[in-house]
Amino acid sequence: YDIPNTAPGLPAGVIKVPEVLHGARQGRNDFGKYGYGGPDPPPPAEHRYVFELLALDAPTGLNPGASRHEIEVATEGHVLAIATLTGRYSRAA
């Protein structure tokens, strides 16, 4: 979150540290660690993953490690646009 509006994009393999990309911050994932952990669906059923990118009118002001709930509260009333990507993943039992 708080990716600067001057950033041309996100590179593949962003390191899993609290702060990256000129001040962009990473929250803690479901594994309690910084950064994206990848899909880990329960076998054998297919699981849906929804990724959202929010365009905001101002930075959140949150420290690194914020929870999803903290980010949702901080962005309320500041969303200009939303991009959504839905992926479906499954793995063998």
N, C-alpha and C positions, 0 to 999 in steps of 0.2 A: 504494500500500500504506500501511498504518497510518492508514487513514481513521478518524477518531474515532467511537466508538459513539454520540456525540451528534449526528453529522451526519444531517440529514434525507434526504440523497440526494446525487447528483452532478449538477451542472447541465450542460446541453449546452454543448459548446465550451470545456471546461476548457483554460486556457492552458497551453502547453507549457514549463513551467519546473520546476525541481527540487522545489519545495515549494509546495503549494496547500492550500486548505481547512483552515485552522487546524492545520497541521502534517502533513497527509497528504502523502505523497511519491510521486514518479513515478520509475519506472525508465527505462532506455534501451531503445528499441524496436529492431527489426531494422535500422532505418536509422541507428542510433547516436545518435538524438536523444531528447530527453525527450518523454513523452506518447504518446498513441495516434496512429498514422499512417494508419489505415484499411486496408481490404483492398486487396491488389495481386496478384491471382492471375495466374498465367501463362496466356495465351490458348492455345487456346480452351476448355480443359477446366474443368469446375466444380471449385471448391476449397472445402474445409470449414474453417471458423474456429470454434474452441471457446473461449468466454469463461467463466472461472470466478471466482466471488466466494467468498472464504473468510471465515468467521466464526472469529476467533481468541480465545483466552483471554487474550492479552496482545499488546502491540505487538511488532513484529519487532526494533526497535532499530537497523534498518539506516539508513545514510545515503542521501540521494537518489542516484539513478543506479545502484542495485543491479541486478545481472543476474537473469534468471529463475532460474538455478541458486542464487544467493545467497538469493533469496526462498524457494525451495523448501526449502533447508536450514534457514533461520530459522523457517519455519512448521511444520516436522516436529514432531509430537507436541503441537501447539497448536491444531489444527483442531477446532472445535466443530460446524460445518456447512458444506456446500458447495452453492452454486447454480450451475447450468450452463446456458448458452445456446449453441446451435449454429446457425450461419448458413452458408448455401451461396451462393457468389458466383462469377460468371464474367464474362468480358468478351469482346468480339469480337476476332478476330485482326487 
